[in-house]
Structure formats: structure tokens, C-alpha cells
Amino acid sequence: MHKMLLAAAALLVSGSLYAQQQVEDAEAFAKDIQKPGVQVFDVRTAAEFKTGHLPDALQADYNKKEEFIERVKYLDKQRPVYVYCLAGGRSNAAAKWMRENGFQDVVELKGGINAWKQAGKALDGVEDSQPQMTMEAYNKATNAKGAVLVDVGAAWCPPCRKLEPALKKYLQDHKDITLFKVDGGRDQDVMKAISVKSLPTLILYKDGKEVWRKHEL
């Protein structure tokens, strides 16, 4: 009986230690996200993301379940995911969901962005005063003679990041196509005007006319 109790206690202790290893303070988190292969995942809203985020972070709003589930598909379940939100509540829920759905190594930032700031850590991507693209600029680019491929995406969008190598290869093989980028986080007026609602979206123009569009990548 005593041996069984000791074994049970050992399991509880090991389980507790394992759980603790899945949460790190800002100092440890900042060090670990610099390791090769780490995926940094921000589960706040897009508006929160624009106020500043961790280096090289991808984003999906945990409270928008459809968006979260769609974007999380583009993360590698075999590589570490370091997840955070504002204070830790949403990242805890997101981490739990990810572990239950096959992610092998999910680490949470204890206290979220609030703790990161309190530790004196800098944020990337604090939105500046750069204005949105105008429709005049968009039309000028897409009305050019020849083929123009419009890429509506963002650096923080997981499927956009996943698309980059294939898009680069395609453009290398098709030198006659000019790439034109629309920032999916900033250029909202252009996106509305051209009826783009999801990222990434690719639109091909030939001599000023739209001939092809793809948004389910």
C-alpha cells in the first residue's frame, strides 16, 4: 500500500513540475523565443497586436474561434509554440486547446504582455503614423501594362507566412509578373474597396483587369 501511495505521489509531483514547465516568466520567455524553430503566437485581437507585439510573432484572435482554428492550422505541431496575450487568461485557454489538439510543446508567458512590459522588455511593431494606402496608389499599380500580382497579407498572419516560400519561388519562375503588396493590417480602406475579407488573398491583374483571385490557400 505504501509503495502505491509513493508511486501516486511521484506521479502527482512529476505532473505538477511538467505543468510548471509550460509557464515562463518574461525573462525566461524572452530568452527561449530566440531559439531556432520556435513559433511565437499572439492570441490577442488585431487591434491589440497593433499596439506592439513580441518579436516575430504570429497572430490569431482566440475569442474569434473560426479565425483562431483556421490560423492555428498553419503552425507546426512538432515545433515549440510560445503563446501569450495581455494578462495570461486567453493564452492559458489557447494553450490548453492546442495541447488537446496535438501540439507537443506549448509554453505560456506568465502575466502576458503586462508582465513583459513590467520586466522592461521592448515591443516590436508599435503602430506608427504611416497612412493607409490610397485607392489612387492601388489603381496606379494594378493598371500597369502586363501582369501584376497583388498579395494582400501581413507578416503576423500564419497562412501568409506559410505562403511566402511558394510565392517567392513562383515569382522567380515568372519574371514577367510584378508583385504588389497590400498590408492586411493597415490598408483597410483598400481591402474594403476590392472586397478582400480574409488573409492572405492573391489577385492577378493583366493589363489593368482582374483575371484571377484566390483566398482559400
Stockholm file with secondary structure:
# STOCKHOLM 1.0

chainA/1-217         MHKMLLAAAALLVSGSLYAQQQVEDAEAFAKDIQKPGVQVFDVRTAAEFKTGHLPDALQADYNKKEEFIERVKYLDKQRPVYVYCLAGGRSNAAAKWMRENGFQDVVELKGGINAWKQAGKALDGVEDSQPQMTMEAYNKATNAKGAVLVDVGAAWCPPCRKLEPALKKYLQDHKDITLFKVDGGRDQDVMKAISVKSLPTLILYKDGKEVWRKHEL
#=GR chainA/1-217 SS CHHHHHHHHHHHHHHHHHHHHTEECHHHHHHHTTSTTCEEEECSCHHHHHTCBCTTCEECCTTSHHHHHHHHTTSCTTSCEEEECSSSHHHHHHHHHHHHTTCSCEEEETTHHHHHHHTTCCCBCCCCSCCCCCHHHHHHHHTSSSEEEEEEECTTCHHHHHHHHHHHHHHHHCTTEEEEEEETTTCHHHHHHTTCCSSSEEEEEETTEEEEEECCC
#=GC SS_cons         CHHHHHHHHHHHHHHHHHHHHTEECHHHHHHHTTSTTCEEEECSCHHHHHTCBCTTCEECCTTSHHHHHHHHTTSCTTSCEEEECSSSHHHHHHHHHHHHTTCSCEEEETTHHHHHHHTTCCCBCCCCSCCCCCHHHHHHHHTSSSEEEEEEECTTCHHHHHHHHHHHHHHHHCTTEEEEEEETTTCHHHHHHTTCCSSSEEEEEETTEEEEEECCC
//
